Amino acid sequence: MYKPQIVILGAGYSGLMTATKLQKILHRNEADITLVNINDYHYQTSWLHETAAGTLKPERTIIPIRDVINQEKINLVIDEVVMIKEKEKIVKLKNRELSYDILVIGLGFEAEAITNPNLNDHIFPIGNLNNARVLREHLEYNFAKYANEEKKNQARLNIVIAGGGFTGVGYAGELVDRIPDLSKEYGVDRTQVRVILVECESTILPGFHNEFINYAMNSLESRGVEFVTDAEIIETKEDRVVYEKLGKRIELPTKTVVWAGGVRGNSLLEESGIPTNNGKVEVENDLRVPDNEAIYVVGDCANIRNPETGRLYPANAEIAIASAETAAENIKAQINGEALIPFQLNNKTVIASLGTSDGVAVSLNGRNSFGWKANLMKKICLNRYLLRLGGIHLLLKKGRFNFFQA
Ligand SMILES: Cc1cc2nc3c(=O)[nH]c(=O)nc-3n(C[C@H](O)[C@H](O)[C@H](O)COP(=O)(O)OP(=O)(O)OC[C@H]3O[C@@H](n4cnc5c(N)ncnc54)[C@H](O)[C@@H]3O)c2cc1C
């Protein structure tokens, strides 16, 4: 009997969900499944801004992959993917090669390339668990230094966030919730701490409804966030950031510029010669690469078009999980010679987190929620994901049950 080799790249939201769904719906004798990831753990990317601000311990975001996969059905390979050879149906890893009959690419995102060379140093991205940890340590170091130095250096307490999209806004919300405790811990006057969010568009959360934007701005402003809109960061130095607003060059002393300036698909796809736009493959509605029936792309590496609106779905965890489920169903159908199904999104709610107990949720059916209700919805979504991924055991171990706090 034909037993295809299925290789899944990446164990983030999309890759790990593809693997756990396949282990449920395929019998052991139907396919050999291999999951490749750079770490032996999965981290919840959409919780990273909390880890980076220090409102959530890093170990809360980590799930050992072996805890959620059935190793009798899935072969786990801890290695770095370096190249996909489409024609040969081979994936080159750092330490070995794997051949495949069906490939699932779920390698996630990376920070948008910074074209201005003056911005490459002294910035803190929040793209993975390790750089979230670095940022958290860096903040604590500067609070400790400030408390200790005789001639106080205000740059240590000025925290600049570059970018007012979901990540920047979410991080700002967590940070202002953390500052009172951080100030108390290090004996720093909290009124000296400034959080400044710089956005190049005329508003934060560009593209969203005004009601949504106003709520987010008022909530963050009331907790101390300062907004500088229509401003472009042009230079970062060890002790300052330079931005341009209305033709004026403005310097601000800071040791912390948090980079939340947009993401793109993993560059490994274009380096492998797979046609992409901003690192993402525009997939067919069954989530396969056009003209290649052997490769599925899921999560942030995929551009998926909504057939109702003609527009691309946004990149977020909900879409990553939903795309994984469709890909797994289609792989089973493909193996059995059945018709493939088109991607469909059932849950159409977008939630922006604004700190440990605040948020805004916009539902495409027009029902919006604000404040604790939106925050509660976010926690319910997170818990539902854990339940789907690893059942009740994982939910009880990692779930968010404190519904009115982190
Ligand atoms: C700070 C932050 C906050 C966010 N908040 C939200 C939110 O509130 N709501 C929401 O819906 N979305 C949010 N997002 C977006 C969401 O996290 C992503 O859309 C989602 O993680 C995409 O899932 P994915 O599976 O494509 O990628 P990921 O979850 O990033 O997984 C990619 C996996 O591939 C692995 N990998 C990458 N390269 C290699 C390689 N070369 N070799 C081996 N393994 C590799 C990575 O280690 C990782 O495990 C947030 C993102 C960030 C950064």
The ligand as an SDF file (V2000), in Angstrom:
LIG
                    3D

 53 58  0  0  0  0  0  0  0  0999 V2000
    4.3250   39.9140   19.8660 C   0  0  0  0  0  0  0  0  0  0  0  0
    3.2380   39.3140   19.0000 C   0  0  0  0  0  0  0  0  0  0  0  0
    1.9210   39.3610   19.4240 C   0  0  0  0  0  0  0  0  0  0  0  0
    0.9090   38.7770   18.6550 C   0  0  0  0  0  0  0  0  0  0  0  0
   -0.3620   38.8220   19.1230 N   0  0  0  0  0  0  0  0  0  0  0  0
   -1.3430   38.2150   18.4360 C   0  0  0  0  0  0  0  0  0  0  0  0
   -2.6790   38.1940   18.9330 C   0  0  0  0  0  0  0  0  0  0  0  0
   -2.9850   38.7590   20.0040 O   0  0  0  0  0  0  0  0  0  0  0  0
   -3.6190   37.5440   18.2110 N   0  0  0  0  0  0  0  0  0  0  0  0
   -3.3160   36.8760   17.0360 C   0  0  0  0  0  0  0  0  0  0  0  0
   -4.2150   36.2590   16.4520 O   0  0  0  0  0  0  0  0  0  0  0  0
   -2.0720   36.9020   16.5270 N   0  0  0  0  0  0  0  0  0  0  0  0
   -1.0800   37.5500   17.1880 C   0  0  0  0  0  0  0  0  0  0  0  0
    0.2000   37.5630   16.6820 N   0  0  0  0  0  0  0  0  0  0  0  0
    0.4520   36.9340   15.3720 C   0  0  0  0  0  0  0  0  0  0  0  0
    0.5800   35.4060   15.5170 C   0  0  0  0  0  0  0  0  0  0  0  0
    1.4260   35.0970   16.6050 O   0  0  0  0  0  0  0  0  0  0  0  0
    1.1000   34.7900   14.2250 C   0  0  0  0  0  0  0  0  0  0  0  0
    0.2070   35.1290   13.1930 O   0  0  0  0  0  0  0  0  0  0  0  0
    1.2180   33.2630   14.3510 C   0  0  0  0  0  0  0  0  0  0  0  0
    2.2140   32.9490   15.3040 O   0  0  0  0  0  0  0  0  0  0  0  0
    1.5490   32.6040   13.0140 C   0  0  0  0  0  0  0  0  0  0  0  0
    1.6560   31.2270   13.2140 O   0  0  0  0  0  0  0  0  0  0  0  0
    2.7020   30.3830   12.3600 P   0  0  0  0  0  0  0  0  0  0  0  0
    2.4890   28.9520   12.6890 O   0  0  0  0  0  0  0  0  0  0  0  0
    2.6560   30.7860   10.9440 O   0  0  0  0  0  0  0  0  0  0  0  0
    4.1400   30.8630   12.9000 O   0  0  0  0  0  0  0  0  0  0  0  0
    4.7930   30.6970   14.3470 P   0  0  0  0  0  0  0  0  0  0  0  0
    3.7740   30.4880   15.3780 O   0  0  0  0  0  0  0  0  0  0  0  0
    5.7360   31.8310   14.4930 O   0  0  0  0  0  0  0  0  0  0  0  0
    5.6450   29.3540   14.1850 O   0  0  0  0  0  0  0  0  0  0  0  0
    6.7650   29.2090   13.3340 C   0  0  0  0  0  0  0  0  0  0  0  0
    7.5980   28.0570   13.8740 C   0  0  0  0  0  0  0  0  0  0  0  0
    8.6200   27.7280   12.9410 O   0  0  0  0  0  0  0  0  0  0  0  0
    9.8670   27.6100   13.6140 C   0  0  0  0  0  0  0  0  0  0  0  0
   10.9210   27.9330   12.6490 N   0  0  0  0  0  0  0  0  0  0  0  0
   11.0980   29.1200   12.0110 C   0  0  0  0  0  0  0  0  0  0  0  0
   12.1490   29.0360   11.1650 N   0  0  0  0  0  0  0  0  0  0  0  0
   12.6300   27.7710   11.2720 C   0  0  0  0  0  0  0  0  0  0  0  0
   13.6910   27.0680   10.6240 C   0  0  0  0  0  0  0  0  0  0  0  0
   14.4670   27.6350    9.6940 N   0  0  0  0  0  0  0  0  0  0  0  0
   13.8980   25.7660   10.9620 N   0  0  0  0  0  0  0  0  0  0  0  0
   13.1130   25.1510   11.8930 C   0  0  0  0  0  0  0  0  0  0  0  0
   12.0870   25.7650   12.5280 N   0  0  0  0  0  0  0  0  0  0  0  0
   11.8520   27.0620   12.2230 C   0  0  0  0  0  0  0  0  0  0  0  0
    9.7560   28.6040   14.7770 C   0  0  0  0  0  0  0  0  0  0  0  0
   10.6670   28.3150   15.8080 O   0  0  0  0  0  0  0  0  0  0  0  0
    8.2980   28.4110   15.1930 C   0  0  0  0  0  0  0  0  0  0  0  0
    8.1890   27.3380   16.0940 O   0  0  0  0  0  0  0  0  0  0  0  0
    1.2310   38.1500   17.4230 C   0  0  0  0  0  0  0  0  0  0  0  0
    2.5530   38.1090   16.9780 C   0  0  0  0  0  0  0  0  0  0  0  0
    3.5660   38.6800   17.7520 C   0  0  0  0  0  0  0  0  0  0  0  0
    4.9870   38.6370   17.2920 C   0  0  0  0  0  0  0  0  0  0  0  0
  1  2  1  0
  2  3  1  0
  2 52  2  0
  3  4  2  0
  4  5  1  0
  4 50  1  0
  5  6  2  0
  6  7  1  0
  6 13  1  0
  7  8  2  0
  7  9  1  0
  9 10  1  0
 10 11  2  0
 10 12  1  0
 12 13  2  0
 13 14  1  0
 14 15  1  0
 14 50  1  0
 15 16  1  0
 16 17  1  0
 16 18  1  0
 18 19  1  0
 18 20  1  0
 20 21  1  0
 20 22  1  0
 22 23  1  0
 23 24  1  0
 24 25  2  0
 24 26  1  0
 24 27  1  0
 27 28  1  0
 28 29  2  0
 28 30  1  0
 28 31  1  0
 31 32  1  0
 32 33  1  0
 33 34  1  0
 33 48  1  0
 34 35  1  0
 35 36  1  0
 35 46  1  0
 36 37  1  0
 36 45  1  0
 37 38  2  0
 38 39  1  0
 39 40  1  0
 39 45  2  0
 40 41  1  0
 40 42  2  0
 42 43  1  0
 43 44  2  0
 44 45  1  0
 46 47  1  0
 46 48  1  0
 48 49  1  0
 50 51  2  0
 51 52  1  0
 52 53  1  0
M  END
$$$$
